[in-house]
Amino acid sequence: MLVLKTFFRFLKDIYKSRELLLTLSKNDFKEQFLGSYLGVFWAVLRPTLFMLIVWFIFSVGFKGHTDSDTPFVLYLMCGYIPWFFFSDAISGGMNSIVGNKFLVKKVNFRVSILPIVKVLSVLYLHFILIGILIIAFLLYGYTPSIYWLQLPFYTFMMFLLVLGITWIVASLRVFTKDISQIIGVILQLGFWVTPIFWSIERVPEKYLTFLKLNPMVFIVDGYRNSFINHIWFWENTKYLPYFVITTIIVLVLGAVIFRKLRPHFGDVL
Amino acid sequence: MNKSTVVKVQNISKVYKLYDKPFDRVKEALNPFKKSYHKDFHALDNVSFEIKRGEALGIIGRNGNGKSTLLKIIAGVLTPTKGHVNTRGKISAILELTSSLKPELTGLENIELNLKISGFTKPDELKQKIKEIEEFAEIGEFIHQPVKTYSSGMKSRLGFGIATSSEPDILILDEVLAVGDFNFQQKCLAKINGMRDNISMIFVSHSMNSVRLFCDNVLVLEKGKKAFYGKADDGIKYYLEQEEKKKQELKKKEIKKEIKPFYGDLFHNKEKVTEVEYKWIDKNYQEISKAQTTDKLGIYIKFKLSYNPIELVVGLPIWDIHGNYITGISTEMDNFKITKNENDYYEIYFLFDNLLNPGEYVNIISIVDKTEVLYRNKNNILEVYSLKSRYFGYITIPHIWRSNLYKKIINFKNYQLFVDVNDKSGLSYDSKSSYEEINNKLYKEIKDKYNPDIIIDVGANYGFISIVLSTIFKASKIIMIEASSKLIEYIHCNMKANNITNYELINAICAEIDNEERDFSFNPNGSQDNRVIGENNNWDTSKVATVSLEDIIKRNKGNFYFLKIDTQGYEPNVFLGAEEFLLNNNNWIIKTEFAPYWLKSQGFEPKDFLKSLLDKYIVCESPNRITYKGNSLTSIINNKLKVDEIDDFLNYIVNYNRDERGWCDLYIFPKKIRN
C-alpha cells in the first residue's frame, strides 16, 4: 500500500508541473535538432539509413526470408521504429539528471520530470517516424484500415514502459557511471532478441517463452498487428496481461526507486 | 506555523554519509535490511530558528561550519537527515551564482528557461522580465552567445539578475557579494536594498559590514551547531570575539614553536658596553611595567662605553606581543646627539604620548656605533591597559570629533558668513553689521585717495571685516592674521563663499618678534574675545608661533597699506612689531581697536600706550558710537587727539560701558601724512 501511495503522490507531483514539462520537452527537442542546419533531417536520417542498410542486405543480399507477402522494408520499419524510440529514450533519459545538474541544484525544481522531458522529446521524433511509416505503407498501395487506430495504444504503453525504465536508470546513473555501460550492453542485446528483422514465428517453441519475457516483443508485434496482420490488441490474450503487469511493475518500481534516491542527488551532484 | 513566519527550521541535522564508493549509497538506500555502508560526518547538528516576514537573517561562521549546507536545506536542494523545514512562499536562492545557468544555452535562453521554471508563462510578463534582467546584467551583444563563452563576471551578473527577478518571497544569498568587482557589488546591494521591504532574506557572508547593513538577526554556526542567535550587532560582536580568541590561541602555539623570536637575535659586546640599565618610565621618570592609554611615558637607558664611539645611535623598536612591528624610533632619524654626563655615563630619556592600544608590547634596546652593533636586549614587557572597552587596530591617533561645523548667517547685503554654531560670539555678527556699514564711507574715501593695494587684517576672527573690506578694496591683496587655529578653516570657507581669492591667511599671534611660541587662550564665552593671556585658568590654551607685521610687510611689497588691528589688548606688541616700518614710511593708514580694560588684561597700561601712539603718529578717533566727529577723512584728521586731552578721553572711553569696559576704534596716520 505504501508503495502505491508513494506512486500516486509521485504522479500528482508530475501532473502539477505539466506545463513546465511541455515547455522543457519542446526546448529539448528544438535544442537537439533545430540548432544544426539540417535540423530534423539528421534525426530522421539515422534510423532511415540503418533501415536502408538492413533492407538492402536482407532483400537484395539474402532474399526470401519472411513468410508473408508483405514487402520486407515495411516489415522492418514496423519493428525498427518502436525499437528506435525505446533505445533512444532510455539512453537519452539515462543522462537526463546528470546532464542537468544546474536544474537539480535549483530550488523547488521537480527533478522527476527530467526523465519525462527527455522521453517526451524523443517521442516527438517518434511521431515523425510514424508519419514516415504511414507514408511508406500508402506508397506501397496499402489503404488505411481501422486497425491503424490502435497505434496510439501501443505507443502509449511503450511510453509508460520506457518511462519506468528511465526513472530507474536515470537515478542510478547519478551514483555510478557503470550504468551507462550496462544499459549499452543490454540495449545491444535487446536489439537482437527483439524480432526486428526476423520473425518470431520461426523461433523454435522451446525458446519462445523465454524470448517473450522481453516486453518489447509485445510492442513490435503490436505495431505489425496494426499495420500488417490486422489483429486487435485484445485478441492477443496470452501476451497482453503479461505485458500490462510488467509495465505497471516497472513503472511503480521506477517511481519508488526514484523517490527513494532523490534526496541523495544533492549530495552527489 | 505562525502566520508571520515564513521559514521555520526545526531541529535540523545533516549527517553526510561518507561512502568509499558512490554506488554504496545506492546499495544502502535500496537495502531492505538497512545495512550501513558509511561513516558519518555531522555538518549540521540540531539547528532550529524562525524567520518572520520581512526579516533578514545573516548566517555567519567559518568556512566548513555548515552555513551553505543549511542554506541548501532551506532551499530544498539538500534533504536534512533529521528535523524539518517549513517554508511559505516562493524561494529564490543564489547558492552558487552561476549554477542555475546551462552553459550550452545562450544568455537569453537561460533567462527564459529560468523564468519559465519560476512560473512566468505569460508572454507579456516574460518579455518584461527578460528585458529587466538584460538591463541589470549589462551583457550587451553577448546575450545571444552561449553562456560557456561568458567571463565569470558576466555569468555572475546574469545569475544574480535571474535570481532576484523572479519575485521571490524568500531570497537566499550565499556569499554573493564575494564575487564580482566593486561596481557589481554595489549594484547587487542596491538591488537587494530595493527588494528588502517585501521579502524575507537569508544572507551568508564573510563581510561583517554587509551583514550589519542588511540583517536584523544573526545566526552564528560553529561546527554545525547554533552558537549564537540574536540581534545582528550582538551576533557580529560574538563572532568576532570568538575569531579573536581562536587567533590568539593559534598565535600562542606558534610563538612557542618559534625558534627565532620575531624581534631578532640578542647581543652584548661586553668589552665595549658595560653597566647597561633600562626601564619603562612614567612622566615622573619612575619605573613602570603598566601604562594607561594616553598616558605620557617613556624609556630610560643608561650605559657606559669603554671607548670613544664614532657615531653613537640608540634605536628603540616596539612590537606587540604577536610580533606586529608597531614602530621603530632611533636617535639617528631625529639627528639627536647622545652626550656623556660627568660620570662618563650615557643617559637617554625617550618620552612620548602613549598612542598604543591596550595590549602587551615588546621593546628592544639597541645600541649601535655607526654600523657596529654593540648591544641588543629585550626591555621588560609593557602592558598597556585602558578603562574604556573598545579599541581597534594597533594605535589610537590623537583626534577630536566635531559635527555641525558651520552655520550660515546672511543678514547683511550680499555677504555670506559661516560661523561655528558652538561659538557664542560668532552669532553676534548680526549686530555688528550696521556699524561696519557706516565705516564703508570712510573706506571708500581711503580707496579713492590712497588706493591701498595691501590690506592687513590683524585678528581676523571669522574674516568678517576682511569680507567687508574686500568689497571696497576689490583689487587689493588681503592678508589675515588669526591666532586661533580653530578659526582658520572658517576663514577659508568664508573667503570661498564670498569669492575672495587674492588673500593670505596666517595662523599666528601678531607680536613684536617672529617665531616665538606663545600660549594663546581661548575664551569659553566666544572666539571674539580670545586673548593671548587668558582671564583665568579655565581657558584652554595652545602653543602658537608669533609673527611680526614688519616681516609680513617685508614679504608683501605694496604702494599703500591699510591695516586693521583688533587683538583684544595685545595691540602694543603689534605696533612694536611694525614700528620701524611705521616710523620710516608714510604709505599706510591703521584702524585699531583701543580697549583699556583688555590692554590691562594683557599687562599694558592704556595711558602709556595711548601716549606712545600720540608721540609717534597722528591719532584720531574713528567715527562710531562714542564721540562722533564727522564722517569724512578730513573731519577725522581735523579732530585728532592732542596730548592734553589724553586723560579726559581715556576717562570718557573707559566709563562709557559698565564695569569700565568701554572701548573705541582709532585711526592712526603717519606724522608726515600724505595728501
HADDOCK unambig.tbl for C-alpha pairs under 7 A between the chains (distance, minus, plus):
assign (segid A and resid 20 and name CA) (segid B and resid 117 and name CA) 6.60 0.50 0.50
assign (segid A and resid 102 and name CA) (segid B and resid 99 and name CA) 5.25 0.50 0.50
assign (segid A and resid 102 and name CA) (segid B and resid 100 and name CA) 4.94 0.50 0.50
assign (segid A and resid 102 and name CA) (segid B and resid 101 and name CA) 6.27 0.50 0.50
assign (segid A and resid 102 and name CA) (segid B and resid 102 and name CA) 6.42 0.50 0.50
assign (segid A and resid 103 and name CA) (segid B and resid 100 and name CA) 6.44 0.50 0.50
assign (segid A and resid 105 and name CA) (segid B and resid 77 and name CA) 5.68 0.50 0.50
assign (segid A and resid 106 and name CA) (segid B and resid 77 and name CA) 6.60 0.50 0.50
assign (segid A and resid 106 and name CA) (segid B and resid 100 and name CA) 6.37 0.50 0.50
assign (segid A and resid 107 and name CA) (segid B and resid 75 and name CA) 5.35 0.50 0.50
assign (segid A and resid 107 and name CA) (segid B and resid 76 and name CA) 5.78 0.50 0.50
assign (segid A and resid 107 and name CA) (segid B and resid 77 and name CA) 5.95 0.50 0.50
assign (segid A and resid 107 and name CA) (segid B and resid 91 and name CA) 6.89 0.50 0.50
assign (segid A and resid 107 and name CA) (segid B and resid 92 and name CA) 6.66 0.50 0.50
assign (segid A and resid 107 and name CA) (segid B and resid 93 and name CA) 6.60 0.50 0.50
assign (segid A and resid 108 and name CA) (segid B and resid 76 and name CA) 6.33 0.50 0.50
assign (segid A and resid 175 and name CA) (segid B and resid 22 and name CA) 5.46 0.50 0.50
assign (segid A and resid 175 and name CA) (segid B and resid 23 and name CA) 5.55 0.50 0.50
assign (segid A and resid 176 and name CA) (segid B and resid 22 and name CA) 6.41 0.50 0.50
assign (segid A and resid 176 and name CA) (segid B and resid 23 and name CA) 5.83 0.50 0.50
assign (segid A and resid 261 and name CA) (segid B and resid 29 and name CA) 6.81 0.50 0.50
assign (segid A and resid 263 and name CA) (segid B and resid 78 and name CA) 6.68 0.50 0.50
assign (segid A and resid 263 and name CA) (segid B and resid 79 and name CA) 5.46 0.50 0.50
assign (segid A and resid 266 and name CA) (segid B and resid 77 and name CA) 5.90 0.50 0.50
assign (segid A and resid 266 and name CA) (segid B and resid 78 and name CA) 5.24 0.50 0.50
assign (segid A and resid 267 and name CA) (segid B and resid 78 and name CA) 6.88 0.50 0.50
